Structure formats: structure tokens, C-alpha cells
């Protein structure tokens, strides 16, 4: 619904259906609300998409969606936007939000999400994401088609492959193992998938 973030109570009916099906929901912003705060010459994918992802994650937490619908698995793009980076702020100020977010539950909620690597993996961003959720909650994400193929193959994939914050076991988990655990059909006989 336009103008509402993921997790708004008006979406409970669809969330109940997704919960019944133990759905895996991959999210991704394509438009951002408003427009008055646009910075001329700066496309929304540079920072607005990250903020939109952050707001969606906070909305899912604040509105109790993760608690009411525990069988849904949400994948947040772009490493969760700014959410891993501001996790401690959410813990500190969560009691002042409406509705309140218990500080002790923030980390639990952050571990309910999966996070994809589309765009944020770098020597500065990767350590923040790893310190908040560990490598077992991170999935490879190309961000294609919004990101042109030549940037995926020439920039973002090599950045992940060469990220000094990751060891080979973490890379293998991110590139394959975590997705196979989340979506077991991927690990099956590839001729029948």
C-alpha cells in the first residue's frame, strides 16, 4: 500500500496468510515516499533506498509484526540499510517510541531478519553487519535488475569476493550455504528444481 511501510497493522491479513505458508519475503524499495527532501543530482538508490529499508525493518519491529507472525522470514536488502548501524540507537531510544520497543528485544528482532549483500558490502559496512547479526544471516544479493549487470559483475560481486572482513567460510555461507538452509529446495537435485 502506497505511503505505508511494511508491517503496518493494515497489512495483517496478508501477513496472516504469509505466516500460514511460512513464507520467505524478499523486500526491496523501488520508490520512496515524498520527494520534498530530494537532493538534486542524487538518485534515490544512493541513500533513500537504504533509509526506506531501515524504516521498513523498524516498522516490522515496532508494530509487532515479527512477534505476531513468527513463521514469516523477511529478507532486508542492502544489508538492512542503516538498521545494523543504528541498532544501538534503537535499543537506547526504543522505550521512547510509540509503540515502545523493548531494548532487550531489539537484538532478538534483528536476528529474525536475513540481510542481502546488494550494495553495502565493503571494508567499512561489512564489520557493522557482521557484529550485529553474524554471517549466518547474510545472503548474496546482486541488486539486479535495479543495478545494471556491468556494475554487479564489475563492482559489487568483486567487492564481496575481496572483502577483507570476510573469511572463506563466511563467503561460502553468504554465497550459498545460508540460502540453501533458508530455501532447502535450492540444495536439492538441480534437475528437479
Kinemage of the C-alpha trace (Angstrom):
@kinemage 1
@onewidth
@group {chain A} dominant
@subgroup {mainchain}
@vectorlist {calphas} color= white
{ca unk a 1} P 0.000 0.000 0.000
{ca unk a 2} L 1.429 3.317 -1.025
{ca unk a 3} L 2.540 5.507 1.862
{ca unk a 4} L 2.602 2.671 4.424
{ca unk a 5} L 5.689 0.811 5.495
{ca unk a 6} L 5.888 -2.941 5.632
{ca unk a 7} L 4.467 -4.148 8.944
{ca unk a 8} L 1.666 -1.593 9.224
{ca unk a 9} L -1.313 -3.206 11.017
{ca unk a 10} L -3.486 -2.709 7.916
{ca unk a 11} L -1.351 -5.439 6.311
{ca unk a 12} L -2.167 -8.034 8.973
{ca unk a 13} L -4.486 -10.022 6.714
{ca unk a 14} L -1.767 -10.645 4.130
{ca unk a 15} L 0.777 -11.221 6.903
{ca unk a 16} L -1.501 -13.899 8.401
{ca unk a 17} L -1.612 -15.670 5.030
{ca unk a 18} L 2.169 -15.417 4.618
{ca unk a 19} L 2.607 -16.702 8.170
{ca unk a 20} L 0.340 -19.674 7.451
{ca unk a 21} L 2.562 -20.544 4.489
{ca unk a 22} L 5.863 -19.976 6.380
{ca unk a 23} L 6.766 -17.579 3.589
{ca unk a 24} L 10.161 -16.114 2.852
{ca unk a 25} L 9.606 -12.480 1.859
{ca unk a 26} L 12.335 -10.656 -0.017
{ca unk a 27} L 11.836 -6.903 0.164
{ca unk a 28} L 13.219 -4.112 -1.997
{ca unk a 29} L 12.316 -0.427 -2.371
{ca unk a 30} L 11.677 0.924 -5.847
{ca unk a 31} L 10.130 4.281 -4.976
{ca unk a 32} L 10.449 6.373 -1.881
{ca unk a 33} L 7.573 8.401 -0.472
{ca unk a 34} L 7.606 12.170 -0.587
{ca unk a 35} L 10.083 13.975 -2.733
{ca unk a 36} L 10.481 17.251 -0.872
{ca unk a 37} L 13.756 16.042 0.638
{ca unk a 38} L 15.335 15.106 -2.661
{ca unk a 39} L 18.886 16.272 -3.106
{ca unk a 40} L 19.296 17.440 -6.707
{ca unk a 41} L 21.579 15.162 -8.682
{ca unk a 42} L 21.457 12.362 -6.076
{ca unk a 43} L 19.345 9.416 -7.220
{ca unk a 44} L 17.215 7.679 -4.564
{ca unk a 45} L 19.177 4.426 -4.770
{ca unk a 46} L 22.245 6.151 -3.282
{ca unk a 47} L 20.803 6.753 0.196
{ca unk a 48} L 16.992 6.947 0.132
{ca unk a 49} L 16.580 3.230 -0.619
{ca unk a 50} L 18.770 2.458 2.411
{ca unk a 51} L 16.610 4.670 4.619
{ca unk a 52} L 13.443 3.118 3.190
{ca unk a 53} L 14.782 -0.358 4.034
{ca unk a 54} L 15.706 0.834 7.534
{ca unk a 55} L 12.217 2.224 8.090
{ca unk a 56} L 10.592 -0.987 6.865
{ca unk a 57} L 12.687 -3.032 9.310
{ca unk a 58} L 11.878 -0.701 12.217
{ca unk a 59} L 8.183 -0.769 11.266
{ca unk a 60} L 8.168 -4.588 11.336
{ca unk a 61} L 9.732 -4.453 14.804
{ca unk a 62} L 7.670 -1.588 16.266
{ca unk a 63} L 4.321 -2.845 15.006
{ca unk a 64} L 4.944 -6.304 16.465
{ca unk a 65} L 4.736 -7.982 13.066
{ca unk a 66} L 7.698 -10.231 13.819
{ca unk a 67} L 6.058 -11.357 17.064
{ca unk a 68} L 2.523 -11.851 15.701
{ca unk a 69} L 3.689 -13.666 12.577
{ca unk a 70} L 6.735 -15.701 13.648
{ca unk a 71} L 6.665 -18.041 10.630
{ca unk a 72} L 7.467 -15.291 8.118
{ca unk a 73} L 11.114 -14.780 7.236
{ca unk a 74} L 11.924 -11.315 5.917
{ca unk a 75} L 15.000 -10.565 3.811
{ca unk a 76} L 16.084 -6.934 4.020
{ca unk a 77} L 18.078 -5.688 1.028
{ca unk a 78} L 21.235 -3.613 1.090
{ca unk a 79} L 22.496 -5.158 4.311
{ca unk a 80} L 19.403 -3.901 6.137
{ca unk a 81} L 20.029 -0.317 5.105
{ca unk a 82} L 21.170 1.634 8.157
{ca unk a 83} L 19.432 -0.732 10.605
{ca unk a 84} L 22.547 -2.685 11.710
{ca unk a 85} L 24.469 0.562 12.078
{ca unk a 86} L 21.767 2.188 14.248
{ca unk a 87} L 20.841 -0.936 16.238
{ca unk a 88} L 22.214 0.519 19.469
{ca unk a 89} L 20.220 3.725 18.922
{ca unk a 90} L 17.067 1.639 18.587
{ca unk a 91} L 17.964 -0.126 21.854
{ca unk a 92} L 18.578 3.171 23.672
{ca unk a 93} L 15.613 5.128 22.304
{ca unk a 94} L 13.148 2.273 21.699
{ca unk a 95} L 11.393 2.917 25.014
{ca unk a 96} L 10.544 6.432 23.833
{ca unk a 97} L 8.898 5.312 20.581
{ca unk a 98} L 5.198 4.764 20.028
{ca unk a 99} L 4.688 1.879 20.284
{ca unk a 100} L 7.627 1.190 22.562
{ca unk a 101} L 10.379 -1.229 21.616
{ca unk a 102} L 11.998 -3.074 24.500
{ca unk a 103} L 15.776 -2.693 24.380
{ca unk a 104} L 16.274 -6.344 25.304
{ca unk a 105} L 14.213 -7.430 22.271
{ca unk a 106} L 15.978 -5.314 19.651
{ca unk a 107} L 18.851 -7.775 19.076
{ca unk a 108} L 16.414 -10.704 19.008
{ca unk a 109} L 14.362 -8.926 16.367
{ca unk a 110} L 17.438 -8.088 14.304
{ca unk a 111} L 18.294 -11.801 14.260
{ca unk a 112} L 14.871 -12.585 12.807
{ca unk a 113} L 15.792 -10.872 9.536
{ca unk a 114} L 18.083 -12.040 6.789
{ca unk a 115} L 20.158 -9.352 5.062
{ca unk a 116} L 21.353 -9.364 1.470
{ca unk a 117} L 24.694 -8.103 0.223
{ca unk a 118} L 23.319 -5.840 -2.509
{ca unk a 119} L 25.488 -2.786 -2.357
{ca unk a 120} L 26.581 -2.480 1.294
{ca unk a 121} L 29.452 -4.956 1.462
{ca unk a 122} L 32.669 -3.025 1.954
{ca unk a 123} L 35.524 -2.847 4.458
{ca unk a 124} L 33.540 -0.168 6.312
{ca unk a 125} L 29.994 -1.638 6.154
{ca unk a 126} L 30.648 -5.372 6.475
{ca unk a 127} L 32.048 -5.276 10.039
{ca unk a 128} L 28.919 -3.459 11.296
{ca unk a 129} L 26.604 -6.038 9.747
{ca unk a 130} L 28.728 -8.953 10.985
{ca unk a 131} L 28.881 -7.573 14.530
{ca unk a 132} L 25.091 -7.241 14.691
{ca unk a 133} L 23.915 -10.483 13.030
{ca unk a 134} L 26.912 -12.647 12.129
{ca unk a 135} L 27.498 -14.227 8.745
{ca unk a 136} L 24.736 -16.844 9.110
{ca unk a 137} L 22.009 -14.221 8.477
{ca unk a 138} L 23.593 -12.717 5.343
{ca unk a 139} L 22.625 -13.776 1.815
{ca unk a 140} L 24.213 -12.963 -1.510
{ca unk a 141} L 22.227 -10.286 -3.317
{ca unk a 142} L 23.138 -8.813 -6.680
{ca unk a 143} L 20.566 -5.984 -6.714
{ca unk a 144} L 19.944 -6.787 -10.355
{ca unk a 145} L 17.934 -5.545 -12.273
{ca unk a 146} L 17.872 -2.147 -10.500
{ca unk a 147} L 21.674 -2.278 -10.569
{ca unk a 148} L 22.971 -2.705 -14.130
{ca unk a 149} L 24.647 -6.059 -14.840
{ca unk a 150} L 28.022 -4.470 -15.610
{ca unk a 151} L 28.109 -2.926 -12.112
{ca unk a 152} L 27.113 -6.233 -10.493
{ca unk a 153} L 29.831 -8.203 -12.277
{ca unk a 154} L 32.444 -5.435 -12.289
{ca unk a 155} L 31.962 -3.828 -8.874
{ca unk a 156} L 29.594 -5.363 -6.317
{ca unk a 157} L 30.411 -9.074 -6.794
{ca unk a 158} L 34.194 -8.462 -6.714
{ca unk a 159} L 33.749 -6.235 -3.633
{ca unk a 160} L 32.115 -9.147 -1.823
{ca unk a 161} L 34.708 -11.630 -3.097
{ca unk a 162} L 37.574 -9.426 -1.900
{ca unk a 163} L 36.065 -8.018 1.302
{ca unk a 164} L 38.836 -8.307 3.931
{ca unk a 165} L 36.260 -8.568 6.742
{ca unk a 166} L 35.148 -11.990 5.453
{ca unk a 167} L 36.992 -15.291 5.574
{ca unk a 168} L 36.417 -18.121 3.081
{ca unk a 169} L 33.922 -19.939 5.320
{ca unk a 170} L 31.851 -16.760 5.742
{ca unk a 171} L 31.938 -16.136 1.975
{ca unk a 172} L 30.750 -19.684 1.292
{ca unk a 173} L 27.924 -19.233 3.807
{ca unk a 174} L 26.884 -15.917 2.271
{ca unk a 175} L 27.204 -17.053 -1.343
{ca unk a 176} L 25.467 -20.412 -0.971
{ca unk a 177} L 25.025 -22.199 2.351
{ca unk a 178} L 22.717 -19.674 4.032
{ca unk a 179} L 20.356 -19.603 1.034
{ca unk a 180} L 20.257 -23.398 0.935
{ca unk a 181} L 19.408 -23.505 4.634
{ca unk a 182} L 16.681 -20.872 4.213
{ca unk a 183} L 15.305 -22.383 0.990
{ca unk a 184} L 16.074 -26.116 1.181
{ca unk a 185} L 14.726 -26.739 -2.330
{ca unk a 186} L 17.838 -24.944 -3.615
{ca unk a 187} L 20.007 -27.709 -2.185
{ca unk a 188} L 18.016 -30.480 -3.887
{ca unk a 189} L 18.595 -32.133 -7.216
{ca unk a 190} L 19.123 -29.170 -9.549
{ca unk a 191} L 17.450 -31.076 -12.407
{ca unk a 192} L 14.171 -31.059 -10.487
{ca unk a 193} L 14.308 -27.558 -9.026
